[in-house]
Amino acid sequence: MPSIRFGNKAIPLPKNRTARVAIGSGFLLGGALGFLPVLGFWMVPVGLVVLSHDSPRVRRIRRKSEVALLRRWAKWQGKTAPAAK
């Protein structure tokens, strides 16, 4: 069963591909309306993570942004950047 992992926590996703795409798209649309109360811009990365389970294009974008963010974090911390897998 697909799941999203945040450290030691795993959040299960539906087995149905259509349901996962609907959930991911809903998060992206909610993030686009982030200026409203309750909805927020935090929903955009969550939607991309959910969609990355089914879309190679979104997976590539998510992975590149994750590597760039980790390199920037390592540089800010004064450490060497992690090697690419």
Sequence and secondary structure as in RCSB ss.txt:
>XXXX:A:sequence
MPSIRFGNKAIPLPKNRTARVAIGSGFLLGGALGFLPVLGFWMVPVGLVVLSHDSPRVRRIRRKSEVALLRRWAK
WQGKTAPAAK
>XXXX:A:secstr
  EEEETTEEEE  S HHHHHHHHHHHHHHHHTTTSSS  TTHHHHHHHHHTTT HHHHHHHHHHHHHHHHHHHH
HHT       
